[in-house]
Amino acid sequence: MLQIGPYTFHSRLLLGTGKYPNIDIQKEAVEASGAQILTFAVRRMNIFASDQPNFLEKIDITKYKLLPNTAGAKTAEEAVRIARLAKASGLCDMVKVEVIGCDQTLLPDPVETLKATEMLLEEGFIVLPYTSDDVVLAKRLQQLGCHAIMPGASPIGSGQGIVNPLNIQFIIEQATVPVIIDAGIGGPADAALAMELGADGVLLNTAVACAKDPVKMAKAMKLAIEAGRLGYEAGRIPKKRYATASSPMEGMSVVS
Amino acid sequence: MRCIINGETIHLPSHVSTVAQLLHHFHIHKKIAIVEINMHIVPKEDYEHTAIADGDRIEIVHFVGGG
């Protein structure tokens, strides 16, 4: 079970809701993924297009925990403003702190992320900061009392998978709160690896939404995350340089 | 009355004087929306009696797909 603040989830997949080909496919993909936490962004409404469908209206939102992000924020203050707006919907008290510090790489601004996390914790939010894979930053966020740490595997939407598994492992080893690998996951193998390294969950969006068949990929990610977690719990064998036979050495006279 | 809604200057008819009326006017009263006036969030329970005034900067936001 994944425990984030006061909430418990049996799914370890957190799914983003952007970039799907259409709402019907998105709905099917969300169901296939088994995700219980869905991320959203906060944006201006087109008040002259009130008939435009919104994904939130198409699903039973009581079945999911909403995790709004603060995407678009470049400072802690902007992130706090977005988080407050999201919370005022009355639909959520969790927030993914996302303060981008570089337009080309979309990597998070560590200083503003730390500041925003502190401010939002003070206001009583359940705070899940999206961070780079920096061990010390993860520690600092933890010390503030955040409810999970979400280091990126590689740049958002890049599909490069985990570019620095060593850092991710360091973060996981020292973590006192759940570690959710967020951003950069490309395929099921990446998600499985994240879980095998000991992550508590995976947050992904583009890998499913932009796959040729998002529904199939959603299911693949669900299974990969379950497999990776099982593998982690089972305890993999250490890597050895040379072979060790799987068949017994006794009774070899039959061939010698 | 003229307000700046989501960055655009918009003329509102005289019968629109509260947040609740504003949302009705744009047919978005049943939508999941959050309203901010001059950087202050308006709680849902205050929509009926929160007045809007000429020159107000109003933001009407909602949840959209995102990761």
HADDOCK unambig.tbl for C-alpha pairs under 7 A between the chains (distance, minus, plus):
assign (segid A and resid 16 and name CA) (segid B and resid 66 and name CA) 5.68 0.50 0.50
assign (segid A and resid 16 and name CA) (segid B and resid 67 and name CA) 4.02 0.50 0.50
assign (segid A and resid 17 and name CA) (segid B and resid 65 and name CA) 4.39 0.50 0.50
assign (segid A and resid 17 and name CA) (segid B and resid 66 and name CA) 5.04 0.50 0.50
assign (segid A and resid 17 and name CA) (segid B and resid 67 and name CA) 6.04 0.50 0.50
assign (segid A and resid 18 and name CA) (segid B and resid 65 and name CA) 3.94 0.50 0.50
assign (segid A and resid 18 and name CA) (segid B and resid 66 and name CA) 4.16 0.50 0.50
assign (segid A and resid 18 and name CA) (segid B and resid 67 and name CA) 6.02 0.50 0.50
assign (segid A and resid 39 and name CA) (segid B and resid 66 and name CA) 6.14 0.50 0.50
assign (segid A and resid 39 and name CA) (segid B and resid 67 and name CA) 5.53 0.50 0.50
assign (segid A and resid 40 and name CA) (segid B and resid 63 and name CA) 5.98 0.50 0.50
assign (segid A and resid 40 and name CA) (segid B and resid 64 and name CA) 5.79 0.50 0.50
assign (segid A and resid 40 and name CA) (segid B and resid 65 and name CA) 5.11 0.50 0.50
assign (segid A and resid 40 and name CA) (segid B and resid 66 and name CA) 4.49 0.50 0.50
assign (segid A and resid 40 and name CA) (segid B and resid 67 and name CA) 6.24 0.50 0.50
assign (segid A and resid 41 and name CA) (segid B and resid 63 and name CA) 5.58 0.50 0.50
assign (segid A and resid 41 and name CA) (segid B and resid 64 and name CA) 5.26 0.50 0.50
assign (segid A and resid 41 and name CA) (segid B and resid 65 and name CA) 5.91 0.50 0.50
assign (segid A and resid 41 and name CA) (segid B and resid 66 and name CA) 4.75 0.50 0.50
assign (segid A and resid 42 and name CA) (segid B and resid 61 and name CA) 6.52 0.50 0.50
assign (segid A and resid 42 and name CA) (segid B and resid 62 and name CA) 5.63 0.50 0.50
assign (segid A and resid 42 and name CA) (segid B and resid 63 and name CA) 4.75 0.50 0.50
assign (segid A and resid 42 and name CA) (segid B and resid 64 and name CA) 6.10 0.50 0.50
assign (segid A and resid 43 and name CA) (segid B and resid 61 and name CA) 5.29 0.50 0.50
assign (segid A and resid 43 and name CA) (segid B and resid 62 and name CA) 5.71 0.50 0.50
assign (segid A and resid 43 and name CA) (segid B and resid 63 and name CA) 6.37 0.50 0.50
assign (segid A and resid 43 and name CA) (segid B and resid 64 and name CA) 6.53 0.50 0.50
assign (segid A and resid 44 and name CA) (segid B and resid 6 and name CA) 6.40 0.50 0.50
assign (segid A and resid 44 and name CA) (segid B and resid 60 and name CA) 5.87 0.50 0.50
assign (segid A and resid 44 and name CA) (segid B and resid 61 and name CA) 4.17 0.50 0.50
assign (segid A and resid 44 and name CA) (segid B and resid 62 and name CA) 6.31 0.50 0.50
assign (segid A and resid 45 and name CA) (segid B and resid 60 and name CA) 5.90 0.50 0.50
assign (segid A and resid 45 and name CA) (segid B and resid 61 and name CA) 4.93 0.50 0.50
assign (segid A and resid 45 and name CA) (segid B and resid 62 and name CA) 5.78 0.50 0.50
assign (segid A and resid 47 and name CA) (segid B and resid 26 and name CA) 6.10 0.50 0.50
assign (segid A and resid 48 and name CA) (segid B and resid 26 and name CA) 6.81 0.50 0.50
assign (segid A and resid 50 and name CA) (segid B and resid 27 and name CA) 6.15 0.50 0.50
assign (segid A and resid 50 and name CA) (segid B and resid 28 and name CA) 5.83 0.50 0.50
assign (segid A and resid 85 and name CA) (segid B and resid 34 and name CA) 6.39 0.50 0.50
assign (segid A and resid 85 and name CA) (segid B and resid 41 and name CA) 6.90 0.50 0.50
assign (segid A and resid 88 and name CA) (segid B and resid 34 and name CA) 6.56 0.50 0.50
assign (segid A and resid 88 and name CA) (segid B and resid 43 and name CA) 6.59 0.50 0.50
assign (segid A and resid 89 and name CA) (segid B and resid 33 and name CA) 6.76 0.50 0.50
assign (segid A and resid 89 and name CA) (segid B and resid 34 and name CA) 5.88 0.50 0.50
assign (segid A and resid 204 and name CA) (segid B and resid 67 and name CA) 6.97 0.50 0.50
assign (segid A and resid 205 and name CA) (segid B and resid 67 and name CA) 5.54 0.50 0.50
